[in-house]
Amino acid sequence: MDKIIPETLKKVVEEISNLPGYGEKSAQRLAVNVLSMPRGEALNLIKIFMEMLEKVHPCKECGIYTEEEICPVCSDEERDRSSICVVEESFDAFAIERTRKYRGLYHVIGGRLSPLEEITAEDLNIESLIRRVEKYPVKEVILATNPTVEGEATASYIYNLLKNKGITISRIAYGLPFGAVLENADDFTLSKALEHKTPI
Amino acid sequence: MDKIIPETLKKVVEEISNLPGYGEKSAQRLAVNVLSMPRGEALNLIKIFMEMLEKVHPCKECGIYTEEEICPVCSDEERDRSSICVVEESFDAFAIERTRKYRGLYHVIGGRLSPLEEITAEDLNIESLIRRVEKYPVKEVILATNPTVEGEATASYIYNLLKNKGITISRIAYGLPFGAVLENADDFTLSKALEHKTPI
């Protein structure tokens, strides 16, 4: 009965379902959304996707997505070159930039160690991080991978590679998120929040 | 600080966020997913999207997405032409086809009435449904819009347009989904499941 689904639509849904974080349903939704758009708008969407693919690539230094050879952070003379903040993806760096609290450099490893998705250290930009730490006068590396089991494992993996290089290695703090309800916090977060209590 | 995000990437995220069901986060995820693909695969994804946009369009009769002028259901001589099943989207029809329990025709209205999203009856293919009912020897219309508040409102709207045309109008049944835990069912579903109890 699957003959009823047009071949090209089936192919699009199949390809999108293969993207991480997408299932069949969300792939169908995306395909239908694009099909329901006025044709001109849909073609425009594809055009800007093409433009993005042509222009955007990882910064040669840190891996942040940029349209230049070297990203605005790495090429900014005023940034503190003694500090590197390691993140999983460019958007994590963009989020940290929004806080305006960090003036150092970044390093995007491009994911996290994940045995389930068969992502190993070789698939991540970890070697280039070690090279940067060895080449430049780096004093601190902040491990800002996500506070998940996989992000945690990735942080310890990098910690082990860097621990004997005579630099400070920090991990972003665990604690209660702003607006959270204490009663609903998970035990791990709550115990970390207590452990790292700060004097007022 | 938003200068750090490449312009073309920002544009893609903005456009995707405008699609129904997408927010900024899911749009970012999609953009990053496409950027992280090997360039060849990303271009291939765009190519098959283009192919889909070129070939797939709504069936002239019922509105199901098809690569033909008339979809496989409408052009199948063996389908029961006295019954029309009204669905919100093509994928709803595809799902019903998978059950192999329905042998009539479909009518895709292309969404649901939604005051919040400013979708009114004029935005949906309802007029063409009325024309089909008047033109062909239709005996039954099954309203299979989603069992949601908006789907329900859409079903009653169509019911009111059709109720004086001397045909049977049905609504797909409410009840407990297979595998559900009775204790966790919402009151509305549970009361409908009792109301429509069937003899064994």
Interface residues (C-beta under 8 A of the other chain):
Chain A: M1 D2 K3 I4 I5 P6 E7 T8 L9 K11 V12 E15 I16 L19 P20 G21 Y22 Q28 R29 L30 A31 V32 N33 V34 L35 S36 R39 A42 L43 N44 L45 I46 I48 F49 M50 E51 M52 L53 K55 V56 I64 Y65 T66 E67 C71 P72 V73 E89 S90 F91 A93 F94 E97 R98 R100 G110 G111
Chain B: M1 D2 K3 I4 I5 P6 E7 T8 L9 K11 V12 E15 I16 L19 P20 G21 Y22 Q28 R29 L30 A31 V32 N33 V34 L35 S36 R39 A42 L43 N44 L45 I46 I48 F49 M50 E51 M52 L53 K55 V56 I64 Y65 T66 E67 C71 P72 V73 E89 S90 F91 A93 F94 E97 R98 R100 G110 G111
